[in-house]
């Protein structure tokens, strides 16, 4: 029986699909949290940040599925890290004109979001670093 070496694309297929799925989950969670695709949270800058995150998450998922791994994993880390930082700031000291969630650390959708974003961050960072070691 002949053995063959897996190509880079074959070797990264499963993590790329997992990363893409996690990105889409980040987007879906934030769509639900803001009240739908056409809704915008108050204050306006928070609502705009939600929309930017959702668009970035979908674009990142597409990039990962198309095999643009270096850029895809870099953006995936951002898709994970951005809302994690936002969660901590909005629950901790609060954000300008946005104090509704201060000390609301156990909101169920927020905890699901943390789990998804944390998993995405743990997946994307080492794979991005590994992509830097490969030839372009």
Rosetta constraint file for C-alpha pairs under 8 A:
AtomPair CA 6 CA 10 HARMONIC 5.81 0.50
AtomPair CA 6 CA 11 HARMONIC 5.96 0.50
AtomPair CA 7 CA 11 HARMONIC 6.10 0.50
AtomPair CA 8 CA 12 HARMONIC 6.19 0.50
AtomPair CA 9 CA 13 HARMONIC 6.01 0.50
AtomPair CA 9 CA 67 HARMONIC 6.90 0.50
AtomPair CA 12 CA 16 HARMONIC 5.98 0.50
AtomPair CA 13 CA 17 HARMONIC 6.24 0.50
AtomPair CA 14 CA 18 HARMONIC 6.15 0.50
AtomPair CA 15 CA 19 HARMONIC 5.93 0.50
AtomPair CA 15 CA 123 HARMONIC 7.68 0.50
AtomPair CA 16 CA 20 HARMONIC 6.05 0.50
AtomPair CA 16 CA 64 HARMONIC 5.45 0.50
AtomPair CA 16 CA 65 HARMONIC 6.20 0.50
AtomPair CA 16 CA 67 HARMONIC 7.85 0.50
AtomPair CA 16 CA 69 HARMONIC 7.72 0.50
AtomPair CA 17 CA 21 HARMONIC 6.09 0.50
AtomPair CA 17 CA 64 HARMONIC 7.33 0.50
AtomPair CA 17 CA 65 HARMONIC 6.44 0.50
AtomPair CA 18 CA 22 HARMONIC 6.14 0.50
AtomPair CA 19 CA 23 HARMONIC 6.14 0.50
AtomPair CA 19 CA 61 HARMONIC 7.00 0.50
AtomPair CA 19 CA 64 HARMONIC 7.29 0.50
AtomPair CA 19 CA 76 HARMONIC 7.30 0.50
AtomPair CA 19 CA 120 HARMONIC 6.34 0.50
AtomPair CA 19 CA 123 HARMONIC 7.19 0.50
AtomPair CA 19 CA 124 HARMONIC 7.21 0.50
AtomPair CA 20 CA 24 HARMONIC 6.27 0.50
AtomPair CA 20 CA 60 HARMONIC 7.05 0.50
AtomPair CA 20 CA 61 HARMONIC 3.99 0.50
AtomPair CA 20 CA 62 HARMONIC 7.10 0.50
AtomPair CA 20 CA 64 HARMONIC 6.17 0.50
AtomPair CA 20 CA 65 HARMONIC 6.77 0.50
AtomPair CA 21 CA 25 HARMONIC 6.19 0.50
AtomPair CA 21 CA 61 HARMONIC 7.06 0.50
AtomPair CA 22 CA 26 HARMONIC 6.24 0.50
AtomPair CA 22 CA 116 HARMONIC 6.35 0.50
AtomPair CA 22 CA 117 HARMONIC 7.55 0.50
AtomPair CA 22 CA 119 HARMONIC 7.92 0.50
AtomPair CA 22 CA 120 HARMONIC 6.08 0.50
AtomPair CA 23 CA 27 HARMONIC 6.39 0.50
AtomPair CA 23 CA 57 HARMONIC 4.99 0.50
AtomPair CA 23 CA 58 HARMONIC 6.68 0.50
AtomPair CA 23 CA 60 HARMONIC 7.02 0.50
AtomPair CA 23 CA 61 HARMONIC 5.87 0.50
AtomPair CA 23 CA 76 HARMONIC 6.88 0.50
AtomPair CA 23 CA 79 HARMONIC 7.04 0.50
AtomPair CA 23 CA 80 HARMONIC 7.94 0.50
AtomPair CA 23 CA 120 HARMONIC 7.42 0.50
AtomPair CA 24 CA 28 HARMONIC 6.11 0.50
AtomPair CA 24 CA 57 HARMONIC 6.14 0.50
AtomPair CA 24 CA 58 HARMONIC 6.00 0.50
AtomPair CA 24 CA 61 HARMONIC 6.72 0.50
AtomPair CA 25 CA 29 HARMONIC 5.99 0.50
AtomPair CA 25 CA 116 HARMONIC 7.24 0.50
AtomPair CA 26 CA 30 HARMONIC 6.36 0.50
AtomPair CA 26 CA 54 HARMONIC 7.37 0.50
AtomPair CA 26 CA 57 HARMONIC 6.97 0.50
AtomPair CA 26 CA 79 HARMONIC 7.74 0.50
AtomPair CA 26 CA 80 HARMONIC 7.79 0.50
AtomPair CA 26 CA 113 HARMONIC 6.70 0.50
AtomPair CA 26 CA 116 HARMONIC 6.77 0.50
AtomPair CA 26 CA 117 HARMONIC 6.79 0.50
AtomPair CA 27 CA 31 HARMONIC 6.20 0.50
AtomPair CA 27 CA 53 HARMONIC 6.93 0.50
AtomPair CA 27 CA 54 HARMONIC 4.41 0.50
AtomPair CA 27 CA 55 HARMONIC 7.59 0.50
AtomPair CA 27 CA 57 HARMONIC 5.89 0.50
AtomPair CA 27 CA 58 HARMONIC 7.08 0.50
AtomPair CA 28 CA 32 HARMONIC 6.21 0.50
AtomPair CA 28 CA 54 HARMONIC 7.62 0.50
AtomPair CA 29 CA 33 HARMONIC 6.13 0.50
AtomPair CA 29 CA 109 HARMONIC 7.37 0.50
AtomPair CA 29 CA 113 HARMONIC 6.57 0.50
AtomPair CA 30 CA 34 HARMONIC 6.06 0.50
AtomPair CA 30 CA 50 HARMONIC 6.49 0.50
AtomPair CA 30 CA 54 HARMONIC 7.02 0.50
AtomPair CA 31 CA 35 HARMONIC 6.30 0.50
AtomPair CA 31 CA 36 HARMONIC 5.15 0.50
AtomPair CA 31 CA 37 HARMONIC 5.73 0.50
AtomPair CA 31 CA 50 HARMONIC 7.81 0.50
AtomPair CA 31 CA 54 HARMONIC 7.42 0.50
AtomPair CA 32 CA 36 HARMONIC 5.62 0.50
AtomPair CA 33 CA 109 HARMONIC 7.56 0.50
AtomPair CA 34 CA 39 HARMONIC 6.18 0.50
AtomPair CA 34 CA 40 HARMONIC 6.16 0.50
AtomPair CA 34 CA 41 HARMONIC 5.56 0.50
AtomPair CA 34 CA 47 HARMONIC 7.50 0.50
AtomPair CA 34 CA 50 HARMONIC 7.67 0.50
AtomPair CA 35 CA 39 HARMONIC 5.69 0.50
AtomPair CA 35 CA 40 HARMONIC 7.67 0.50
AtomPair CA 40 CA 44 HARMONIC 7.14 0.50
AtomPair CA 40 CA 47 HARMONIC 4.63 0.50
AtomPair CA 40 CA 48 HARMONIC 7.10 0.50
AtomPair CA 40 CA 50 HARMONIC 7.95 0.50
AtomPair CA 40 CA 51 HARMONIC 7.93 0.50
AtomPair CA 41 CA 46 HARMONIC 6.20 0.50
AtomPair CA 41 CA 47 HARMONIC 4.17 0.50
AtomPair CA 41 CA 48 HARMONIC 7.89 0.50
AtomPair CA 41 CA 50 HARMONIC 7.92 0.50
AtomPair CA 42 CA 46 HARMONIC 6.30 0.50
AtomPair CA 42 CA 47 HARMONIC 5.97 0.50
AtomPair CA 42 CA 98 HARMONIC 7.67 0.50
AtomPair CA 43 CA 47 HARMONIC 6.55 0.50
AtomPair CA 43 CA 97 HARMONIC 6.49 0.50
AtomPair CA 43 CA 98 HARMONIC 6.59 0.50
AtomPair CA 44 CA 48 HARMONIC 6.10 0.50
AtomPair CA 45 CA 49 HARMONIC 6.07 0.50
AtomPair CA 46 CA 50 HARMONIC 6.26 0.50
AtomPair CA 47 CA 51 HARMONIC 6.44 0.50
AtomPair CA 48 CA 52 HARMONIC 6.14 0.50
AtomPair CA 49 CA 53 HARMONIC 6.05 0.50
AtomPair CA 50 CA 54 HARMONIC 6.17 0.50
AtomPair CA 51 CA 55 HARMONIC 6.20 0.50
AtomPair CA 52 CA 56 HARMONIC 5.99 0.50
AtomPair CA 53 CA 57 HARMONIC 5.97 0.50
AtomPair CA 53 CA 79 HARMONIC 6.55 0.50
AtomPair CA 54 CA 58 HARMONIC 6.38 0.50
AtomPair CA 55 CA 59 HARMONIC 6.21 0.50
AtomPair CA 56 CA 60 HARMONIC 5.95 0.50
AtomPair CA 56 CA 75 HARMONIC 7.73 0.50
AtomPair CA 56 CA 79 HARMONIC 6.97 0.50
AtomPair CA 57 CA 61 HARMONIC 6.17 0.50
AtomPair CA 57 CA 76 HARMONIC 7.27 0.50
AtomPair CA 57 CA 79 HARMONIC 5.98 0.50
AtomPair CA 58 CA 62 HARMONIC 6.36 0.50
AtomPair CA 59 CA 63 HARMONIC 6.21 0.50
AtomPair CA 60 CA 64 HARMONIC 6.16 0.50
AtomPair CA 60 CA 72 HARMONIC 5.44 0.50
AtomPair CA 60 CA 73 HARMONIC 7.96 0.50
AtomPair CA 60 CA 75 HARMONIC 6.08 0.50
AtomPair CA 60 CA 76 HARMONIC 6.20 0.50
AtomPair CA 61 CA 65 HARMONIC 6.24 0.50
AtomPair CA 61 CA 72 HARMONIC 7.41 0.50
AtomPair CA 62 CA 66 HARMONIC 6.09 0.50
AtomPair CA 63 CA 67 HARMONIC 6.29 0.50
AtomPair CA 63 CA 68 HARMONIC 5.24 0.50
AtomPair CA 63 CA 69 HARMONIC 7.24 0.50
AtomPair CA 63 CA 71 HARMONIC 7.55 0.50
AtomPair CA 63 CA 72 HARMONIC 5.36 0.50
AtomPair CA 64 CA 68 HARMONIC 5.56 0.50
AtomPair CA 64 CA 69 HARMONIC 5.64 0.50
AtomPair CA 64 CA 72 HARMONIC 5.02 0.50
AtomPair CA 64 CA 73 HARMONIC 7.31 0.50
AtomPair CA 68 CA 72 HARMONIC 5.66 0.50
AtomPair CA 69 CA 73 HARMONIC 5.76 0.50
AtomPair CA 69 CA 128 HARMONIC 7.49 0.50
AtomPair CA 69 CA 131 HARMONIC 6.96 0.50
AtomPair CA 70 CA 74 HARMONIC 6.27 0.50
AtomPair CA 70 CA 128 HARMONIC 5.78 0.50
AtomPair CA 70 CA 131 HARMONIC 5.47 0.50
AtomPair CA 70 CA 132 HARMONIC 7.04 0.50
AtomPair CA 71 CA 75 HARMONIC 6.12 0.50
AtomPair CA 72 CA 76 HARMONIC 5.98 0.50
AtomPair CA 73 CA 77 HARMONIC 6.17 0.50
AtomPair CA 73 CA 124 HARMONIC 5.11 0.50
AtomPair CA 73 CA 125 HARMONIC 7.00 0.50
AtomPair CA 73 CA 127 HARMONIC 6.58 0.50
AtomPair CA 73 CA 128 HARMONIC 5.02 0.50
AtomPair CA 74 CA 78 HARMONIC 6.61 0.50
AtomPair CA 74 CA 124 HARMONIC 7.16 0.50
AtomPair CA 74 CA 125 HARMONIC 7.44 0.50
AtomPair CA 74 CA 128 HARMONIC 5.93 0.50
AtomPair CA 75 CA 79 HARMONIC 6.10 0.50
AtomPair CA 76 CA 80 HARMONIC 6.19 0.50
AtomPair CA 76 CA 120 HARMONIC 7.03 0.50
AtomPair CA 76 CA 121 HARMONIC 7.29 0.50
AtomPair CA 76 CA 124 HARMONIC 6.05 0.50
AtomPair CA 77 CA 81 HARMONIC 5.92 0.50
AtomPair CA 77 CA 120 HARMONIC 7.03 0.50
AtomPair CA 77 CA 121 HARMONIC 5.26 0.50
AtomPair CA 77 CA 124 HARMONIC 5.50 0.50
AtomPair CA 77 CA 125 HARMONIC 6.14 0.50
AtomPair CA 78 CA 82 HARMONIC 5.69 0.50
AtomPair CA 79 CA 83 HARMONIC 7.09 0.50
AtomPair CA 79 CA 117 HARMONIC 7.68 0.50
AtomPair CA 80 CA 84 HARMONIC 6.49 0.50
AtomPair CA 80 CA 117 HARMONIC 4.51 0.50
AtomPair CA 80 CA 118 HARMONIC 6.69 0.50
AtomPair CA 80 CA 120 HARMONIC 5.93 0.50
AtomPair CA 80 CA 121 HARMONIC 5.41 0.50
AtomPair CA 81 CA 85 HARMONIC 6.16 0.50
AtomPair CA 81 CA 117 HARMONIC 7.13 0.50
AtomPair CA 81 CA 121 HARMONIC 6.77 0.50
AtomPair CA 82 CA 86 HARMONIC 6.22 0.50
AtomPair CA 83 CA 87 HARMONIC 5.90 0.50
AtomPair CA 83 CA 117 HARMONIC 7.57 0.50
AtomPair CA 84 CA 88 HARMONIC 6.42 0.50
AtomPair CA 84 CA 114 HARMONIC 6.54 0.50
AtomPair CA 84 CA 117 HARMONIC 6.84 0.50
AtomPair CA 84 CA 118 HARMONIC 7.76 0.50
AtomPair CA 85 CA 89 HARMONIC 6.15 0.50
AtomPair CA 86 CA 90 HARMONIC 5.86 0.50
AtomPair CA 87 CA 91 HARMONIC 6.03 0.50
AtomPair CA 87 CA 110 HARMONIC 7.68 0.50
AtomPair CA 88 CA 92 HARMONIC 5.66 0.50
AtomPair CA 89 CA 93 HARMONIC 5.84 0.50
AtomPair CA 89 CA 94 HARMONIC 5.52 0.50
AtomPair CA 89 CA 95 HARMONIC 6.54 0.50
AtomPair CA 90 CA 94 HARMONIC 4.27 0.50
AtomPair CA 90 CA 95 HARMONIC 5.59 0.50
AtomPair CA 90 CA 98 HARMONIC 7.39 0.50
AtomPair CA 90 CA 99 HARMONIC 6.98 0.50
AtomPair CA 90 CA 101 HARMONIC 5.90 0.50
AtomPair CA 90 CA 102 HARMONIC 5.93 0.50
AtomPair CA 91 CA 101 HARMONIC 5.26 0.50
AtomPair CA 91 CA 102 HARMONIC 4.06 0.50
AtomPair CA 91 CA 103 HARMONIC 4.91 0.50
AtomPair CA 91 CA 104 HARMONIC 5.77 0.50
AtomPair CA 91 CA 105 HARMONIC 6.19 0.50
AtomPair CA 92 CA 102 HARMONIC 5.67 0.50
AtomPair CA 92 CA 103 HARMONIC 6.14 0.50
AtomPair CA 93 CA 102 HARMONIC 6.77 0.50
AtomPair CA 94 CA 98 HARMONIC 6.31 0.50
AtomPair CA 94 CA 99 HARMONIC 5.13 0.50
AtomPair CA 94 CA 101 HARMONIC 7.30 0.50
AtomPair CA 94 CA 102 HARMONIC 5.63 0.50
AtomPair CA 95 CA 99 HARMONIC 6.30 0.50
AtomPair CA 105 CA 110 HARMONIC 7.66 0.50
AtomPair CA 105 CA 111 HARMONIC 7.87 0.50
AtomPair CA 106 CA 110 HARMONIC 7.08 0.50
AtomPair CA 106 CA 111 HARMONIC 6.42 0.50
AtomPair CA 107 CA 111 HARMONIC 6.23 0.50
AtomPair CA 108 CA 112 HARMONIC 6.33 0.50
AtomPair CA 109 CA 113 HARMONIC 6.07 0.50
AtomPair CA 110 CA 114 HARMONIC 6.16 0.50
AtomPair CA 111 CA 115 HARMONIC 6.27 0.50
AtomPair CA 112 CA 116 HARMONIC 6.27 0.50
AtomPair CA 113 CA 117 HARMONIC 5.99 0.50
AtomPair CA 114 CA 118 HARMONIC 5.74 0.50
AtomPair CA 115 CA 119 HARMONIC 6.09 0.50
AtomPair CA 116 CA 120 HARMONIC 6.16 0.50
AtomPair CA 117 CA 121 HARMONIC 6.06 0.50
AtomPair CA 118 CA 122 HARMONIC 6.17 0.50
AtomPair CA 119 CA 123 HARMONIC 6.17 0.50
AtomPair CA 120 CA 124 HARMONIC 5.89 0.50
AtomPair CA 121 CA 125 HARMONIC 5.99 0.50
AtomPair CA 122 CA 126 HARMONIC 7.19 0.50
AtomPair CA 123 CA 127 HARMONIC 6.59 0.50
AtomPair CA 124 CA 128 HARMONIC 5.89 0.50
AtomPair CA 125 CA 129 HARMONIC 6.23 0.50
AtomPair CA 126 CA 130 HARMONIC 6.08 0.50
AtomPair CA 127 CA 131 HARMONIC 6.08 0.50
AtomPair CA 128 CA 132 HARMONIC 6.48 0.50
AtomPair CA 129 CA 133 HARMONIC 6.87 0.50
AtomPair CA 130 CA 134 HARMONIC 6.89 0.50
